[in-house]
Amino acid sequence: MLKDADEFYKPLIKEDVKIDGIAAETVESGKVGKMLQRAFITSDSDDFRYITNLVKFFVGPQDLNSMNNLLVIIKKDNKAKIYTKFPLILEVRARQVIKKGTAVTKTNLVDIGAIGFFDSVYGVSIEEGDKILWLFRVGWRFGSYFDFTGKMIPSETFKQMGENYRRLLYCDLYNFLHDKTNFNMLLLDGWFPFVQILDERFDKLIEYYSQDQKYSLYLNQLIEEFTKEKIGSFVKYWWQNPVFNAKKEIIEAGIAAFLENTKYGDICCVKTLLTEIEGIVRYSSFNEDGKDPSKQNQVKDYVVKKGLEKFSSIDSLGFPKEFYEYLTQVVFSSFNIKENEIPTSRHSVAHGIAKSENYNRARALQAILILDQIYFFLGKSNPSK
């Protein structure tokens, strides 16, 4: 049983706080207007000034300069508990094994789920029907979530707050990907927000495309980070999946070719690994339900279904729906010799149609990262049929 956080964190108490929302527009007397009762607003938005007004209401203007975190719980009796310090815990999905007591950074994570306002000793009392305001800071940005409906369900709210925190923590990533032009440029070059590059590595891609692809050093730096030690640190987990393990010798041959860091090695890596992707997915599906997804759409559907099962929400950092588009436009893209439309795909490689210049370092690394993404979606094992 957790102790009441009020014993340690000593919230400021404000009586008779009656707030049901924030006016979303100026409303003249007797007129009809809009009111926000529940919303997530970041400091990138012009509407964040409304949050500033809320914070002033609860703590006063003198404390704004030093305000980085704020939690306000308004109970059903209209008593507001105002915390400037409070426990906070995140439910996260780790990229690899994280031992208890180890310091965790953004580089260790591939997703963030629900949050909670508790630690091993204290917990903030939040009940169904309470009203809530949470202000938090990530880097140079602020985020705020509030629910003044009086109908809050804590478990659902904590999940929503976790998604909000994730969106702010990875704000640059989301902003970049939500621009369709940027996403299409990534796909054209075979890139994707793979789980292994969700940290500063993807920032290099953002810089590369934001500067009109003028500076290849960003790509080179990204690729060079995938050393034998780095690749080995995540590939070792693949063999826990029986389908990957059954193809271990083939996959390791492709990775060894990449690590040669030669044109010959890149060719062998792409030739070897791209043609194994479909087989891994089909065997995984067959082992699970006895069905062989022999059609391309069935292969893609199965991968994305497993991704949606694995990650917390559709817009999670696994990007399962976007991965379907990636599989369609990149991995299983068709070719047209007459029109000279020859992408580097599983089909063009398997049929010997892919162009020599596309057997390059970037495509070789992408083949490894595609397999890793699929492993993350599938997990350690599939139940036998």
N, C-alpha and C positions, 0 to 999 in steps of 0.2 A: 504494500500500500504506500503510495507516494504521499509525502507531506504537502500541505498547502503551500504553494509558492509564495503566498503573501507573508509567511513567517520570515522569509529570507529576503525577498525582493522588495518588500514594503511599497506597494503601489500607492499613488496619490488617489484619494477618494473624492469624487465629485457627485454631489447629490442632485436629484431631480433633473437628470439629463434626458430631455425628450427630443430625440432626433429620429426622423423616419426616412431621410434621404437628403440629397443635394439638388438644388434647382439646376437643371441642365440648360436653362435659358431664362432670360428676363421675362417675367409674367406680370402684366398689368392687373390691377385690381378687377376682379370679376371675370378675368379671362382664363382660358385653359392653356396650360403649358406642360412641359415635361420635367420629370424628377427622376434622378438616378437613385436607386435603392441598393443596387449591388453592382460593383464594377472593379476592374483592375486598370489602374492608370500609372503610367511611368513618367519620369521627368522629361522624356523626349516629347511628350504630348503637351500642347498648349493648355489642355484641361487640368494639368497638374496644379495650377494655381488654386483650384478648388480644394485640393488636398492641403495646400499651405494654409488656407483659411481654417480647415478642420483642425490642423495641428495647433494653430494659434488658439483656437477655442479651448482645446484641452490642456495645453501646457503654457500658453502665453507667448508673446512674441520674443521675450528675452532669451528663450532657450533654443530658438530655431538654428542659430549658427553652429551649435554643437550637437544637433539632433541627427542621429544616424539610424536609430531604431525606436519604434514606438508601438506599443500594443495597448489597445483600449477595449475592454470588455464592458458592455452595458447590460446589466442584469434586468430581469423582468420588473423589478421595483424601481427602475430608472436610476439606479446607483451605478456610476461609472468607475471602473478600476483602471487606472492609468499607469502603465508600466513603461519606464524608460530602460529598464534592465529586466531581462526575463530569460528563462531557459529556452533553447530551440534545438530541435533534432530533425534531421532530414532522412527520409527513406531513399536510399540510393541503389542503383545497380552498378556494380563494379565492373571495370573492364577486365581485370584479372584479380587474383586472390589478394585481399587486403587483410593482414593480420590484426587482431584486436590490439588497440593501443597505438597503431601506426598512424602517423600524420597523413591526412587525406587532402589531396588537391584536385583541382578541376581535371587534371590529366588522368586521374584514376577512375573517372566516372564515364558511364555511357548513358545514364538516365537518372532522373530525379522523380520520385513519386510523391507521396504525401509528406507533410511536415507535421510536427507536434510541438507543443509548448511545454516540454517536460524534460527532465534529465533523470539520472539514476536515483535522485533523492526527492526532488520537488516537481510539482506539476501545477500549472495554472488551471484553475477550475473554469471550464467552458462547457455550458450546458445547452441543450436544444432550446431554441427560442431566444438565446442571447443575441445581442447585436455586437458587431466586431469591426475594428479598424486596425489594420496592420501596416506600418510603414517600415520599409527595410532598404538597405543600401547595398549595392554590389558595384565595386569599383567607383566610377564617377557617376553612376546612375542611381536613381531612387525608383522604387516601386511602391505602390500602395494598393491594398485590397480592402474593400469594405462591404459589409452586408448589414443594412439597416432595416431589413424586411421584418425582423422579429420572428422569422420562420426558419432560422438557420439550423441545419443538421450538421453537427461537428464533423463527423467522418467524411461527409461529402465536401464540406468547406475546406478541411485540411488537405484533401486531395487537390482541390482547385488551387489552393495557395501554393502547393508544391509545384504545380504546373506553372503558376505565375512566377515563382522564384526561378524555375528553370529557364523560362523565356527571357528573364532579365539577365541571368548569368551567361546565357548564350545569345544575347541580343544581336550581336554583330552577325553571327551565323544565321539566325532566323531572318534578319533583315536582308542579308545577301541572297538567301535562297528564295525568299518570297518575291524577288524580282525575277520574273520569268525569263528575261533576257540573260541574267546571270546563270540561272539554272540550265538553260539551253546551251550556254557556252561550256559549262562543266561537262554536260553529256556529250557534246561534240568532241571533246578531248578525252572522253572516257573517265572523267573524275566524278566523284560522288562524296557526300559527307560520310565516308566510311567510319566505323566506330574507332578505328585505330588512328584517325587524324582529326578527332573532334576538338582537340586542344589547340595549342599554338601552331600546330602543323597546318590546320585549315586556314589559320590567319594568313599563312604564306600564299595559299591559293587566292584568298580574298585580295591580297595586295597585287598578286600577279594579274588578275582579271580587272581589278579596279584601275590599273595603270595600262590598260589596253594591251596586255600581253607583251609589253615591250622588254621586260626584264626577266629573262629565263633563269636568272640566279635564284629567284624564289622557288621555282620548280626544282632546280638542282639541289637546293638546300633541303627541301622536303624529301626528295628521293634519297639523298645521302644519309639521312637520319635512320634509314632502314638498313642497319648493319646486320651482320650475322647474329649478334647478341639480341638486338631489338626484335628481329623476326622470330628468333627462337623463343623469346619470352612469351609470345602468344600462340605460336604454332604448336607448342608442346601440349596445349589444352585440346587441340583438335582430335587427338588420338583417343580421347575419352568417348568420342562418338564412334560407334562401331562401323559406320559407313566410311567415315574418313579414315579410320584405322585400317580398313580392308584395302584402301588405296594408298596407304602410307608410302610405299616404295615409289609409286608413280609421282605422288605429290612432292616428296622429298627430292626427287630428281629434278623437278621443275624449279624448286626453290634453290637447290644447289647451282643450277644453271644461272639463276639471277645473281647469286652471290659471286659468280666469276667476274661480273662487271665488265663483260665484253659484248660486242655485237652478236657473236655466236651464242653466248649465254642467254642474251635477251630473246633471241629467236627460239631457242630451245625451251625457255621458260614459257613464253606465250603459247607455242605449239602444244606443249604438254598440259598446262593448267587450264586453258580456256576450254579445251575439249573434254575435260573431266567434270565440268560444272553440271551439265545436264544429268550425267550418270549418278552423281551424288544425290541430286534432288529426287530422281526417279526411284533409286533404291531406298531412300529415306521414306518416301511416301508408301512404297510397297511394304516395307517393314512395319509401318504404322497401321495401315488399314487394308493391306492386300491389293491395293489398286496401283496400277502403273500409269502415271500421267504421261502418256505417249505423245500427246499434243502439246505444242509450245505454250498455249494459254493455260493448260492444266499445270504445267511445270511452274509457270510464274504464279499462278493462283495459289499453289501449295506453299511456295516460299513466302509469299506475302501473308498468307493465313497464319503461318508459324510466327512471322514477325509481329503481327497484330496480337497474337496470344502472349508473346514474350514481353512486349513493351507496354508501358502504363497507359498510353493514349495514342490516338491517331497521329498527333503532332509531336510525338516523343522523339528523342534523339536517335532512335532507330530508323526513323523516316520510312516505315514499311510501305506506305502507299507510293511515296516517291521512288522507292526501290523497284516497284513494279514498272514504273516508267523507265527507269534505268535498264532493267532487264529487257524491256521492249525495244528501246532505242539504241542500246549499246550491246549488251551481251548476246541477245538473240536477233539482232537486226539483220535483215536480209540484204542482198546485194543485187546490183544491176550492172552487168558488164557493158551493155550497149550505151547506157547513160554515164558510164564511168563513176557510178556511185558504189564505192567499195569501202565500207566501214571496216574497222578491225573488230570483228565479232566472232562468236563461236562458229557461225556458218562459213564466213569468208576464210577463216583459218583452217577449219576442217576440210574445206573443199579446195584448198590451195589457191584461193583467189586474192587473199589479202596482199597488199602491196609491201614490198621489202622495207621501205622506209618507216612503215608503221610497226615493224617489229623492233620497238625501241625500249629504252629504259623505263619510261613512264608506263607504257602498256604492260610491261613485264611486272612492275610493282602493282599495277591495278589488278592484274590477274590474281595475285596473292591476296590483295585486300578484298576482292570479290568473294573468294573462298572463305575468308575470315568473317565477312558479313553474313554469309549463308550459315556458317557454323554458329554464329551468335543467334540467328533466328531458329535454327534447329535444336540447339542445345546439346547436352552431352550424349543423349541416346534417344532412340525411338523404341517404343514397346513392340515386341514381336507380334506378328499378326495372329 
